Amino acid sequence: MAAVDQDARSLGIMLGMTITRARSFAPGLEVIDADPEADLAGLRRIALWAGRRYAPIVAPDPPDGLWLDVTGCAALFNTERTLVKDLHRRLAAFGLTVQIAVADTAGCAHAVARHVPAGRPVTIEPGRHRAALALLPVGALRLEPPVVEALRKLGFERIEQLLGAPRGPLAKRFGHTLYRRLDQALGSIPEPIDALFPPAVPHARRGFVEPILTAEAFAHVIGDLADDLAHQLTALGKGARRLDCHFHRVDGAAQAIRVGTATPSRDPRHLAKLLCARIEGIDPGLGVEAMTLVAPLIEPVQHRQGEGLESVARGGPDLPSLVDTLANRFGHRRLYRSMPQASAMPERSVVRAAPLAAANGAAWNGDLPRPSRILSPPEAIQVTAMLPDHPPAMFVWRGKRFRIARADGPERLNGEWWRERGVEAERPYVVRDYFQVETVTGGRYWIFRLGDGENRATGPMRWFLHGAFA
């Protein structure tokens, strides 16, 4: 038997068992001829699917495994647990029975996934992989069956027994494979993953006769890789929105840097500049023997006639390049533009959008200026010397006194009753009378009075500061 499903395993049928013996457990057993090549092709398809959605580095682990390096990818799903849960749910929807484990090392994840009872995905907390391995059987280290059997005869049932045993005698008897697998699981030595890339994904690779170590050498190779990738993108009529540059070290470890672009780009100088800004995060170790540049996300490039000639003639700023540089340095979520949005309430009249997002059709009202800085929520102030339908002569905000020299208003906003209805926290802010005031020191502020100013039977008026003009 080359493989068995869960139902067959529950009947006592095991891997390697002959068909005759297996049918003694289940006379009606259905047997299908094994096709290792088709199995490997299916595993590769699943790996390519996972690589497009979950991780930049994926590889099949025949006959029934899959490697995913999700380092740095958890932010796309908020948390690592959310990523793993989504992966488990989608694979189960395909009709696959899966067991997922996440750990600091590939060896630990492999051992836990195959030797912990099936069920929900297992996440080993950072730094806890040694404790997770201790109670697992020695067979979890991916050793040959004869080695596992010989270790059991010597009394080694669990990995924790190997951790406390002298290495010399066992290494001499079983060779270096035993402790190489153990060290890989513990993270003492790296375990390379031969990443799989779809044929349709543009990528370029450089191998070196002598390993390289310096940032200058990395930058030079990145320039060559960007040129090769740009030619491929031009032939496809597309531009890159995301780039992954993989560094393959001589010790088998792999590192990667990722950059993104606001608009599809195939300018090799621009792409190389973005990647070179991340080189300082690469640890070359004993040297890098190969580098691979991949464009996992590409989109068609939209052209407008004369666009390039106009930009050269006017010498204007290259906004996409500026946005890419800032976004890759500070984070894409920290870079945005403010756009107007139709709303009666000031705090809802502005919405955040992507830096290069197209206009949404709304426009600012030039007759009703709004402050450049809006406080959310508005902050309460104390006022003095107030006349009906007039702004106060002075207000106190954050412990400081501000004497008003001139003012304009009131501007009444009746709010959005269809939204505030039933929302107790927002009901007090429905009716507001706004004033633009300027203090004797030159500061310009936007303050408002709550409620209907003509009806003061309910008690003293409440005032708030909502923003400040530049």
C-alpha positions as a Markdown table, in Angstrom:
| # | Residue | x | y | z |
|---|---|---|---|---|
| 1 | Met | 0.0 | 0.0 | 0.0 |
| 2 | Ala | 1.5 | 3.3 | -1.1 |
| 3 | Ala | -1.2 | 5.4 | 0.6 |
| 4 | Val | -4.3 | 5.0 | 2.7 |
| 5 | Asp | -7.1 | 7.3 | 3.6 |
| 6 | Gln | -8.5 | 7.9 | 7.1 |
| 7 | Asp | -11.2 | 5.3 | 6.8 |
| 8 | Ala | -8.7 | 2.6 | 5.8 |
| 9 | Arg | -6.4 | 3.6 | 8.6 |
| 10 | Ser | -9.2 | 3.3 | 11.1 |
| 11 | Leu | -9.6 | -0.4 | 10.0 |
| 12 | Gly | -6.0 | -1.1 | 10.8 |
| 13 | Ile | -4.6 | -0.9 | 7.2 |
| 14 | Met | -1.1 | 0.7 | 7.2 |
| 15 | Leu | 1.3 | 2.0 | 4.7 |
| 16 | Gly | 3.5 | -0.8 | 3.1 |
| 17 | Met | 0.9 | -3.5 | 3.8 |
| 18 | Thr | 0.3 | -5.9 | 1.0 |
| 19 | Ile | -3.1 | -5.8 | -0.8 |
| 20 | Thr | -3.9 | -9.4 | 0.2 |
| 21 | Arg | -3.4 | -8.6 | 3.9 |
| 22 | Ala | -5.2 | -5.3 | 3.6 |
| 23 | Arg | -8.3 | -7.1 | 2.2 |
| 24 | Ser | -8.3 | -9.4 | 5.2 |
| 25 | Phe | -9.2 | -6.3 | 7.2 |
| 26 | Ala | -11.6 | -5.0 | 4.6 |
| 27 | Pro | -12.8 | -7.5 | 1.9 |
| 28 | Gly | -14.5 | -4.7 | -0.1 |
| 29 | Leu | -11.4 | -2.5 | -0.1 |
| 30 | Glu | -11.1 | -0.3 | -3.2 |
| 31 | Val | -7.6 | -0.3 | -4.7 |
| 32 | Ile | -6.4 | 2.3 | -7.1 |
| 33 | Asp | -3.0 | 2.1 | -8.9 |
| 34 | Ala | -0.5 | 4.5 | -7.5 |
| 35 | Asp | 0.7 | 7.3 | -9.9 |
| 36 | Pro | 3.6 | 9.1 | -8.2 |
| 37 | Glu | 4.1 | 11.5 | -11.2 |
| 38 | Ala | 0.5 | 12.6 | -11.1 |
| 39 | Asp | 0.7 | 13.0 | -7.3 |
| 40 | Leu | 3.7 | 15.2 | -7.6 |
| 41 | Ala | 2.1 | 17.3 | -10.3 |
| 42 | Gly | -1.0 | 17.8 | -8.1 |
| 43 | Leu | 1.2 | 18.7 | -5.2 |
| 44 | Arg | 3.0 | 21.3 | -7.3 |
| 45 | Arg | -0.3 | 22.8 | -8.4 |
| 46 | Ile | -1.3 | 23.2 | -4.8 |
| 47 | Ala | 2.1 | 24.7 | -4.0 |
| 48 | Leu | 1.7 | 27.3 | -6.8 |
| 49 | Trp | -1.8 | 28.2 | -5.6 |
| 50 | Ala | -0.6 | 28.7 | -2.0 |
| 51 | Gly | 2.4 | 30.8 | -3.3 |
| 52 | Arg | 0.0 | 33.2 | -5.0 |
| 53 | Arg | -2.0 | 33.7 | -1.8 |
| 54 | Tyr | -0.1 | 33.0 | 1.3 |
| 55 | Ala | 3.7 | 33.0 | 1.0 |
| 56 | Pro | 6.4 | 34.1 | -1.5 |
| 57 | Ile | 8.5 | 30.9 | -0.8 |
| 58 | Val | 6.7 | 27.6 | -1.3 |
| 59 | Ala | 7.9 | 24.1 | -2.3 |
| 60 | Pro | 6.4 | 20.6 | -2.5 |
| 61 | Asp | 7.5 | 18.1 | 0.0 |
| 62 | Pro | 6.8 | 14.7 | -1.6 |
| 63 | Pro | 4.9 | 12.6 | -1.3 |
| 64 | Asp | 2.3 | 14.4 | 0.7 |
| 65 | Gly | 3.7 | 17.6 | 2.1 |
| 66 | Leu | 4.0 | 21.3 | 1.3 |
| 67 | Trp | 6.5 | 23.8 | 2.6 |
| 68 | Leu | 5.4 | 27.5 | 3.1 |
| 69 | Asp | 7.7 | 30.1 | 4.4 |
| 70 | Val | 5.2 | 32.6 | 5.9 |
| 71 | Thr | 7.9 | 34.9 | 7.5 |
| 72 | Gly | 6.6 | 38.4 | 7.2 |
| 73 | Cys | 3.3 | 37.4 | 5.6 |
| 74 | Ala | 1.2 | 37.4 | 8.8 |
| 75 | Ala | 0.5 | 41.2 | 8.5 |
| 76 | Leu | -1.5 | 40.5 | 5.3 |
| 77 | Phe | -4.0 | 38.5 | 7.4 |
| 78 | Asn | -3.6 | 40.6 | 10.6 |
| 79 | Thr | -2.2 | 37.6 | 12.6 |
| 80 | Glu | -0.4 | 34.4 | 11.8 |
| 81 | Arg | -3.2 | 32.3 | 13.3 |
| 82 | Thr | -5.6 | 34.0 | 10.9 |
| 83 | Leu | -3.4 | 33.1 | 8.0 |
| 84 | Val | -3.2 | 29.5 | 9.0 |
| 85 | Lys | -6.9 | 29.3 | 9.7 |
| 86 | Asp | -7.7 | 30.6 | 6.3 |
| 87 | Leu | -5.3 | 28.2 | 4.6 |
| 88 | His | -6.8 | 25.2 | 6.5 |
| 89 | Arg | -10.4 | 26.3 | 5.6 |
| 90 | Arg | -9.7 | 26.6 | 1.9 |
| 91 | Leu | -7.8 | 23.3 | 1.7 |
| 92 | Ala | -10.6 | 21.5 | 3.5 |
| 93 | Ala | -13.1 | 23.1 | 1.0 |
| 94 | Phe | -11.1 | 21.4 | -1.8 |
| 95 | Gly | -11.9 | 18.0 | -0.1 |
| 96 | Leu | -8.4 | 17.5 | 1.3 |
| 97 | Thr | -7.6 | 16.3 | 4.8 |
| 98 | Val | -4.8 | 18.4 | 6.0 |
| 99 | Gln | -2.8 | 18.9 | 9.2 |
| 100 | Ile | -1.0 | 22.3 | 9.4 |
| 101 | Ala | 1.8 | 23.2 | 11.8 |
| 102 | Val | 3.7 | 26.5 | 12.2 |
| 103 | Ala | 7.0 | 26.7 | 14.0 |
| 104 | Asp | 10.4 | 28.5 | 14.0 |
| 105 | Thr | 12.0 | 25.8 | 12.0 |
| 106 | Ala | 10.9 | 23.7 | 9.1 |
| 107 | Gly | 12.0 | 20.5 | 10.8 |
| 108 | Cys | 9.8 | 21.2 | 13.9 |
| 109 | Ala | 6.8 | 22.1 | 11.7 |
| 110 | His | 7.3 | 18.9 | 9.7 |
| 111 | Ala | 7.5 | 16.8 | 12.9 |
| 112 | Val | 4.5 | 18.4 | 14.6 |
| 113 | Ala | 2.3 | 18.2 | 11.5 |
| 114 | Arg | 2.9 | 14.5 | 11.1 |
| 115 | His | 3.0 | 13.3 | 14.7 |
| 116 | Val | 0.4 | 15.3 | 16.5 |
| 117 | Pro | -3.2 | 14.0 | 16.3 |
| 118 | Ala | -5.0 | 15.6 | 13.4 |
| 119 | Gly | -7.4 | 18.4 | 14.1 |
| 120 | Arg | -7.0 | 22.2 | 14.1 |
| 121 | Pro | -3.8 | 23.8 | 12.9 |
| 122 | Val | -1.0 | 23.8 | 15.5 |
| 123 | Thr | 1.1 | 26.9 | 16.1 |
| 124 | Ile | 4.3 | 26.6 | 18.1 |
| 125 | Glu | 5.1 | 29.8 | 19.8 |
| 126 | Pro | 8.4 | 31.4 | 19.0 |
| 127 | Gly | 11.2 | 29.9 | 21.0 |
| 128 | Arg | 9.1 | 26.9 | 22.1 |
| 129 | His | 10.1 | 24.5 | 19.3 |
| 130 | Arg | 12.6 | 22.6 | 21.4 |
| 131 | Ala | 9.9 | 21.8 | 24.0 |
| 132 | Ala | 7.5 | 20.9 | 21.2 |
| 133 | Leu | 10.0 | 18.4 | 19.8 |
| 134 | Ala | 11.0 | 16.8 | 23.1 |
| 135 | Leu | 8.1 | 14.4 | 23.5 |
| 136 | Leu | 7.8 | 13.4 | 19.9 |
| 137 | Pro | 9.1 | 10.0 | 18.7 |
| 138 | Val | 12.5 | 9.8 | 17.1 |
| 139 | Gly | 10.8 | 9.0 | 13.8 |
| 140 | Ala | 9.6 | 12.6 | 13.6 |
| 141 | Leu | 13.1 | 13.6 | 12.6 |
| 142 | Arg | 12.7 | 12.2 | 9.1 |
| 143 | Leu | 15.1 | 9.4 | 9.6 |
| 144 | Glu | 15.3 | 6.1 | 7.6 |
| 145 | Pro | 13.1 | 3.3 | 9.1 |
| 146 | Pro | 16.2 | 1.1 | 9.8 |
| 147 | Val | 17.8 | 3.9 | 11.8 |
| 148 | Val | 14.6 | 4.5 | 13.8 |
| 149 | Glu | 14.3 | 0.8 | 14.6 |
| 150 | Ala | 17.9 | 0.6 | 15.7 |
| 151 | Leu | 17.5 | 3.6 | 17.9 |
| 152 | Arg | 14.4 | 2.0 | 19.5 |
| 153 | Lys | 16.4 | -1.1 | 20.3 |
| 154 | Leu | 18.9 | 1.1 | 22.1 |
| 155 | Gly | 16.1 | 2.6 | 24.2 |
| 156 | Phe | 15.7 | 5.9 | 22.3 |
| 157 | Glu | 11.9 | 6.3 | 21.9 |
| 158 | Arg | 11.6 | 10.1 | 22.2 |
| 159 | Ile | 13.6 | 13.0 | 20.8 |
| 160 | Glu | 14.3 | 14.3 | 24.4 |
| 161 | Gln | 16.4 | 11.2 | 25.0 |
| 162 | Leu | 18.6 | 12.1 | 22.0 |
| 163 | Leu | 19.0 | 15.6 | 23.3 |
| 164 | Gly | 20.6 | 14.4 | 26.5 |
| 165 | Ala | 22.7 | 11.6 | 25.0 |
| 166 | Pro | 26.4 | 12.0 | 24.0 |
| 167 | Arg | 26.7 | 12.7 | 20.3 |
| 168 | Gly | 30.0 | 11.0 | 19.5 |
| 169 | Pro | 29.0 | 7.3 | 19.9 |
| 170 | Leu | 25.6 | 7.7 | 18.1 |
| 171 | Ala | 27.1 | 9.8 | 15.3 |
| 172 | Lys | 29.8 | 7.2 | 14.7 |
| 173 | Arg | 27.2 | 4.4 | 14.5 |
| 174 | Phe | 24.4 | 6.1 | 12.5 |
| 175 | Gly | 26.4 | 8.7 | 10.6 |
| 176 | His | 25.9 | 12.5 | 10.4 |
| 177 | Thr | 22.3 | 12.3 | 9.1 |
| 178 | Leu | 20.9 | 11.7 | 12.6 |
| 179 | Tyr | 22.3 | 14.9 | 14.1 |
| 180 | Arg | 21.9 | 16.9 | 10.9 |
| 181 | Arg | 18.1 | 16.3 | 11.1 |
| 182 | Leu | 18.1 | 17.0 | 14.8 |
| 183 | Asp | 20.0 | 20.3 | 14.4 |
| 184 | Gln | 17.8 | 21.3 | 11.6 |
| 185 | Ala | 14.7 | 20.8 | 13.7 |
| 186 | Leu | 16.3 | 22.7 | 16.6 |
| 187 | Gly | 17.4 | 25.5 | 14.3 |
| 188 | Ser | 21.1 | 25.1 | 14.9 |
| 189 | Ile | 21.8 | 24.6 | 11.2 |
| 190 | Pro | 19.7 | 26.0 | 8.3 |
| 191 | Glu | 17.4 | 23.9 | 6.1 |
| 192 | Pro | 17.1 | 25.2 | 2.6 |
| 193 | Ile | 13.8 | 25.3 | 0.7 |
| 194 | Asp | 14.0 | 25.0 | -3.0 |
| 195 | Ala | 11.3 | 27.6 | -3.9 |
| 196 | Leu | 8.9 | 26.8 | -6.7 |
| 197 | Phe | 7.8 | 29.6 | -9.1 |
| 198 | Pro | 5.0 | 29.3 | -11.7 |
| 199 | Pro | 6.4 | 29.3 | -15.3 |
| 200 | Ala | 4.1 | 32.3 | -16.2 |
| 201 | Val | 5.6 | 34.4 | -13.4 |
| 202 | Pro | 8.4 | 36.7 | -14.6 |
| 203 | His | 11.6 | 35.9 | -12.8 |
| 204 | Ala | 15.4 | 36.1 | -13.3 |
| 205 | Arg | 18.2 | 34.3 | -11.6 |
| 206 | Arg | 22.0 | 34.8 | -11.3 |
| 207 | Gly | 24.4 | 32.1 | -9.9 |
| 208 | Phe | 27.9 | 33.0 | -8.9 |
| 209 | Val | 31.1 | 31.1 | -9.2 |
| 210 | Glu | 32.4 | 32.8 | -6.1 |
| 211 | Pro | 30.0 | 33.8 | -3.3 |
| 212 | Ile | 29.4 | 37.5 | -2.8 |
| 213 | Leu | 29.2 | 39.3 | 0.5 |
| 214 | Thr | 29.0 | 43.1 | 0.1 |
| 215 | Ala | 26.1 | 45.4 | -0.4 |
| 216 | Glu | 27.8 | 46.9 | -3.5 |
| 217 | Ala | 27.8 | 43.5 | -5.1 |
| 218 | Phe | 24.2 | 42.9 | -4.2 |
| 219 | Ala | 23.2 | 46.2 | -5.7 |
| 220 | His | 25.1 | 45.4 | -9.0 |
| 221 | Val | 23.4 | 42.0 | -9.3 |
| 222 | Ile | 20.0 | 43.5 | -8.5 |
| 223 | Gly | 20.5 | 46.0 | -11.4 |
| 224 | Asp | 21.2 | 43.1 | -13.8 |
| 225 | Leu | 18.2 | 41.2 | -12.5 |
| 226 | Ala | 15.9 | 44.2 | -12.9 |
| 227 | Asp | 17.1 | 44.7 | -16.5 |
| 228 | Asp | 16.3 | 41.0 | -17.3 |
| 229 | Leu | 12.9 | 41.3 | -15.6 |
| 230 | Ala | 12.0 | 44.5 | -17.4 |
| 231 | His | 12.5 | 42.8 | -20.8 |
| 232 | Gln | 10.1 | 40.0 | -19.8 |
| 233 | Leu | 7.5 | 42.5 | -18.5 |
| 234 | Thr | 7.8 | 44.5 | -21.7 |
| 235 | Ala | 7.2 | 41.4 | -23.8 |
| 236 | Leu | 4.1 | 40.7 | -21.7 |
| 237 | Gly | 2.9 | 44.3 | -21.9 |
| 238 | Lys | 2.7 | 44.4 | -18.1 |
| 239 | Gly | 4.4 | 46.1 | -15.1 |
| 240 | Ala | 5.3 | 44.8 | -11.7 |
| 241 | Arg | 3.2 | 45.7 | -8.6 |
| 242 | Arg | 5.3 | 43.5 | -6.2 |
| 243 | Leu | 8.8 | 42.2 | -6.3 |
| 244 | Asp | 10.5 | 39.5 | -4.3 |
| 245 | Cys | 14.3 | 39.2 | -4.3 |
| 246 | His | 15.7 | 35.9 | -2.9 |
| 247 | Phe | 19.2 | 35.5 | -1.6 |
| 248 | His | 20.5 | 31.9 | -1.5 |
| 249 | Arg | 23.4 | 31.5 | 0.8 |
| 250 | Val | 26.2 | 28.9 | 0.6 |
| 251 | Asp | 25.0 | 27.3 | 3.9 |
| 252 | Gly | 21.6 | 26.6 | 2.4 |
| 253 | Ala | 19.7 | 29.4 | 4.1 |
| 254 | Ala | 17.5 | 31.7 | 2.1 |
| 255 | Gln | 16.5 | 35.3 | 2.7 |
| 256 | Ala | 14.2 | 37.6 | 0.8 |
| 257 | Ile | 13.2 | 41.2 | 0.5 |
| 258 | Arg | 9.9 | 42.4 | -0.8 |
| 259 | Val | 8.9 | 45.8 | -2.3 |
| 260 | Gly | 5.7 | 47.1 | -3.9 |
| 261 | Thr | 4.7 | 49.7 | -6.3 |
| 262 | Ala | 1.8 | 52.1 | -6.4 |
| 263 | Thr | 1.3 | 51.6 | -10.1 |
| 264 | Pro | 2.5 | 48.9 | -12.5 |
| 265 | Ser | 6.2 | 49.6 | -13.3 |
| 266 | Arg | 8.8 | 48.1 | -15.5 |
| 267 | Asp | 11.5 | 50.8 | -15.2 |
| 268 | Pro | 14.6 | 48.8 | -14.2 |
| 269 | Arg | 16.3 | 51.7 | -12.5 |
| 270 | His | 13.2 | 52.5 | -10.4 |
| 271 | Leu | 12.7 | 48.8 | -9.5 |
| 272 | Ala | 16.4 | 48.4 | -8.6 |
| 273 | Lys | 16.4 | 51.5 | -6.5 |
| 274 | Leu | 13.5 | 50.2 | -4.4 |
| 275 | Leu | 15.2 | 46.9 | -3.9 |
| 276 | Cys | 18.6 | 48.3 | -3.0 |
| 277 | Ala | 17.0 | 50.4 | -0.2 |
| 278 | Arg | 16.3 | 47.1 | 1.6 |
| 279 | Ile | 19.7 | 45.5 | 1.2 |
| 280 | Glu | 20.9 | 46.4 | 4.7 |
| 281 | Gly | 18.5 | 43.8 | 6.1 |
| 282 | Ile | 20.3 | 40.9 | 4.4 |
| 283 | Asp | 22.7 | 38.8 | 6.4 |
| 284 | Pro | 25.1 | 37.2 | 3.8 |
| 285 | Gly | 26.6 | 34.8 | 6.3 |
| 286 | Leu | 29.4 | 33.0 | 4.6 |
| 287 | Gly | 28.3 | 34.3 | 1.2 |
| 288 | Val | 25.5 | 34.4 | -1.3 |
| 289 | Glu | 25.8 | 31.9 | -4.2 |
| 290 | Ala | 22.7 | 32.8 | -6.1 |
| 291 | Met | 20.0 | 35.5 | -6.3 |
| 292 | Thr | 16.5 | 35.3 | -7.8 |
| 293 | Leu | 14.2 | 38.2 | -8.6 |
| 294 | Val | 10.5 | 37.3 | -9.0 |
| 295 | Ala | 7.5 | 39.5 | -9.9 |
| 296 | Pro | 4.6 | 37.5 | -8.3 |
| 297 | Leu | 2.1 | 40.3 | -8.9 |
| 298 | Ile | 1.9 | 42.0 | -12.3 |
| 299 | Glu | -0.7 | 44.2 | -14.0 |
| 300 | Pro | -1.2 | 45.7 | -17.4 |
| 301 | Val | 0.5 | 49.0 | -18.0 |
| 302 | Gln | -1.9 | 51.8 | -19.0 |
| 303 | His | -0.5 | 54.2 | -21.5 |
| 304 | Arg | -1.7 | 57.6 | -22.6 |
| 305 | Gln | -0.5 | 59.1 | -25.9 |
| 306 | Gly | 2.3 | 61.6 | -25.3 |
| 307 | Glu | 2.4 | 61.1 | -21.6 |
| 308 | Gly | 6.2 | 60.3 | -21.6 |
| 309 | Leu | 7.1 | 63.3 | -23.8 |
| 310 | Glu | 5.0 | 65.7 | -21.7 |
| 311 | Ser | 6.6 | 64.6 | -18.5 |
| 312 | Val | 10.1 | 65.0 | -20.0 |
| 313 | Ala | 9.2 | 68.4 | -21.4 |
| 314 | Arg | 7.8 | 69.9 | -18.3 |
| 315 | Gly | 10.3 | 68.2 | -16.0 |
| 316 | Gly | 7.5 | 67.6 | -13.4 |
| 317 | Pro | 7.8 | 65.3 | -10.4 |
| 318 | Asp | 7.6 | 61.6 | -10.8 |
| 319 | Leu | 4.8 | 61.0 | -8.3 |
| 320 | Pro | 4.7 | 57.1 | -8.6 |
| 321 | Ser | 8.4 | 56.9 | -7.9 |
| 322 | Leu | 8.1 | 59.2 | -4.9 |
| 323 | Val | 5.1 | 57.2 | -3.5 |
| 324 | Asp | 6.9 | 53.9 | -4.0 |
| 325 | Thr | 10.0 | 55.2 | -2.2 |
| 326 | Leu | 8.0 | 56.5 | 0.8 |
| 327 | Ala | 5.7 | 53.6 | 1.0 |
| 328 | Asn | 8.5 | 51.0 | 1.0 |
| 329 | Arg | 10.4 | 52.9 | 3.7 |
| 330 | Phe | 7.5 | 53.7 | 6.1 |
| 331 | Gly | 4.9 | 51.2 | 5.1 |
| 332 | His | 2.0 | 51.3 | 2.6 |
| 333 | Arg | -0.6 | 51.7 | 5.3 |
| 334 | Arg | 1.1 | 55.0 | 6.5 |
| 335 | Leu | 0.9 | 56.7 | 3.1 |
| 336 | Tyr | -2.4 | 57.9 | 1.9 |
| 337 | Arg | -4.2 | 61.0 | 0.5 |
| 338 | Ser | -7.3 | 62.8 | 1.8 |
| 339 | Met | -10.2 | 63.0 | -0.5 |
| 340 | Pro | -13.6 | 64.8 | -0.1 |
| 341 | Gln | -16.7 | 62.8 | 0.7 |
| 342 | Ala | -20.3 | 63.9 | 0.6 |
| 343 | Ser | -21.4 | 64.3 | 4.2 |
| 344 | Ala | -23.1 | 66.9 | 6.4 |
| 345 | Met | -20.8 | 66.3 | 9.3 |
| 346 | Pro | -17.2 | 67.6 | 9.1 |
| 347 | Glu | -15.6 | 64.5 | 10.5 |
| 348 | Arg | -17.2 | 62.4 | 7.8 |
| 349 | Ser | -16.4 | 64.7 | 4.9 |
| 350 | Val | -12.9 | 63.4 | 4.5 |
| 351 | Val | -11.9 | 59.9 | 3.6 |
| 352 | Arg | -8.5 | 58.2 | 3.3 |
| 353 | Ala | -7.5 | 56.7 | -0.1 |
| 354 | Ala | -4.5 | 55.3 | -1.8 |
| 355 | Pro | -1.9 | 57.9 | -2.7 |
| 356 | Leu | -2.5 | 57.7 | -6.4 |
| 357 | Ala | -6.2 | 56.8 | -6.3 |
| 358 | Ala | -8.5 | 58.4 | -8.9 |
| 359 | Ala | -10.8 | 61.2 | -7.8 |
| 360 | Asn | -14.2 | 60.0 | -6.5 |
| 361 | Gly | -16.1 | 62.9 | -8.1 |
| 362 | Ala | -16.7 | 64.8 | -4.8 |
| 363 | Ala | -15.2 | 68.3 | -4.4 |
| 364 | Trp | -14.4 | 70.7 | -1.5 |
| 365 | Asn | -16.8 | 73.6 | -1.0 |
| 366 | Gly | -14.8 | 76.8 | -1.4 |
| 367 | Asp | -17.5 | 78.9 | 0.2 |
| 368 | Leu | -17.3 | 76.9 | 3.5 |
| 369 | Pro | -13.7 | 76.4 | 4.3 |
| 370 | Arg | -12.7 | 73.7 | 6.7 |
| 371 | Pro | -9.6 | 73.5 | 8.9 |
| 372 | Ser | -6.6 | 71.5 | 7.8 |
| 373 | Arg | -6.5 | 69.7 | 11.2 |
| 374 | Ile | -9.7 | 68.1 | 12.5 |
| 375 | Leu | -9.9 | 66.8 | 16.1 |
| 376 | Ser | -11.7 | 63.5 | 16.5 |
| 377 | Pro | -13.5 | 63.5 | 18.7 |
| 378 | Pro | -14.0 | 67.3 | 19.3 |
| 379 | Glu | -12.5 | 68.5 | 22.6 |
| 380 | Ala | -14.6 | 70.4 | 25.2 |
| 381 | Ile | -13.6 | 74.0 | 26.0 |
| 382 | Gln | -14.8 | 76.5 | 28.6 |
| 383 | Val | -16.0 | 79.9 | 27.3 |
| 384 | Thr | -16.6 | 83.3 | 29.0 |
| 385 | Ala | -18.4 | 86.5 | 28.1 |
| 386 | Met | -20.8 | 84.9 | 25.6 |
| 387 | Leu | -23.7 | 86.9 | 24.0 |
| 388 | Pro | -26.6 | 85.3 | 22.2 |
| 389 | Asp | -25.8 | 84.1 | 18.7 |
| 390 | His | -22.2 | 85.4 | 19.1 |
| 391 | Pro | -18.9 | 83.6 | 19.7 |
| 392 | Pro | -17.4 | 83.8 | 23.1 |
| 393 | Ala | -14.8 | 86.5 | 24.0 |
| 394 | Met | -12.4 | 83.9 | 25.4 |
| 395 | Phe | -12.1 | 80.1 | 25.7 |
| 396 | Val | -9.9 | 77.7 | 27.7 |
| 397 | Trp | -8.5 | 74.7 | 25.9 |
| 398 | Arg | -6.1 | 72.2 | 27.4 |
| 399 | Gly | -5.4 | 74.5 | 30.3 |
| 400 | Lys | -4.6 | 77.5 | 28.2 |
| 401 | Arg | -6.6 | 80.7 | 27.7 |
| 402 | Phe | -7.3 | 82.0 | 24.2 |
| 403 | Arg | -8.7 | 85.6 | 23.8 |
| 404 | Ile | -10.7 | 86.0 | 20.6 |
| 405 | Ala | -9.9 | 89.0 | 18.4 |
| 406 | Arg | -12.3 | 88.4 | 15.6 |
| 407 | Ala | -14.8 | 85.7 | 14.5 |
| 408 | Asp | -17.1 | 84.6 | 11.6 |
| 409 | Gly | -20.3 | 82.7 | 12.0 |
| 410 | Pro | -22.5 | 81.0 | 13.0 |
| 411 | Glu | -22.8 | 78.2 | 10.5 |
| 412 | Arg | -25.5 | 75.7 | 11.5 |
| 413 | Leu | -25.1 | 72.0 | 10.8 |
| 414 | Asn | -28.1 | 69.9 | 11.5 |
| 415 | Gly | -26.2 | 66.6 | 11.2 |
| 416 | Glu | -27.3 | 63.4 | 9.5 |
| 417 | Trp | -30.3 | 62.3 | 11.5 |
| 418 | Trp | -30.7 | 59.1 | 9.5 |
| 419 | Arg | -27.3 | 58.0 | 10.8 |
| 420 | Glu | -27.5 | 59.4 | 14.4 |
| 421 | Arg | -30.9 | 57.9 | 15.1 |
| 422 | Gly | -30.4 | 55.2 | 17.7 |
| 423 | Val | -26.8 | 56.0 | 18.2 |
| 424 | Glu | -26.7 | 57.5 | 21.7 |
| 425 | Ala | -23.0 | 58.4 | 21.6 |
| 426 | Glu | -23.6 | 60.7 | 18.5 |
| 427 | Arg | -27.0 | 62.2 | 19.3 |
| 428 | Pro | -25.5 | 65.2 | 21.2 |
| 429 | Tyr | -23.6 | 66.3 | 18.1 |
| 430 | Val | -26.5 | 66.5 | 15.7 |
| 431 | Val | -27.2 | 70.2 | 15.9 |
| 432 | Arg | -24.1 | 72.5 | 15.9 |
| 433 | Asp | -23.4 | 76.2 | 15.5 |
| 434 | Tyr | -19.8 | 76.7 | 14.1 |
| 435 | Phe | -17.7 | 79.8 | 14.4 |
| 436 | Gln | -14.3 | 80.5 | 12.8 |
| 437 | Val | -12.3 | 82.5 | 15.4 |
| 438 | Glu | -8.9 | 84.2 | 15.4 |
| 439 | Thr | -7.1 | 84.8 | 18.7 |
| 440 | Val | -5.0 | 87.8 | 19.6 |
| 441 | Thr | -1.9 | 85.7 | 19.0 |
| 442 | Gly | -2.9 | 84.9 | 15.4 |
| 443 | Gly | -4.2 | 81.3 | 16.0 |
| 444 | Arg | -7.3 | 80.4 | 13.9 |
| 445 | Tyr | -9.7 | 77.8 | 15.3 |
| 446 | Trp | -13.0 | 76.2 | 14.5 |
| 447 | Ile | -15.3 | 75.9 | 17.5 |
| 448 | Phe | -19.0 | 75.0 | 17.8 |
| 449 | Arg | -21.9 | 75.2 | 20.2 |
| 450 | Leu | -24.1 | 72.2 | 20.8 |
| 451 | Gly | -27.9 | 72.2 | 20.5 |
| 452 | Asp | -30.3 | 74.9 | 19.3 |
| 453 | Gly | -28.9 | 78.3 | 20.4 |
| 454 | Glu | -32.4 | 79.8 | 20.7 |
| 455 | Asn | -33.6 | 77.4 | 23.4 |
| 456 | Arg | -31.5 | 77.6 | 26.6 |
| 457 | Ala | -34.1 | 76.2 | 29.0 |
| 458 | Thr | -32.2 | 72.9 | 29.2 |
| 459 | Gly | -29.2 | 74.4 | 31.0 |
| 460 | Pro | -25.8 | 76.0 | 30.1 |
| 461 | Met | -24.5 | 75.7 | 26.6 |
| 462 | Arg | -21.7 | 73.3 | 25.8 |
| 463 | Trp | -18.8 | 74.4 | 23.5 |
| 464 | Phe | -16.2 | 72.3 | 21.7 |
| 465 | Leu | -13.1 | 72.9 | 19.6 |
| 466 | His | -13.2 | 70.8 | 16.4 |
| 467 | Gly | -10.1 | 71.9 | 14.5 |
| 468 | Ala | -7.4 | 74.4 | 13.7 |
| 469 | Phe | -6.7 | 76.3 | 10.5 |
| 470 | Ala | -3.2 | 76.4 | 9.1 |
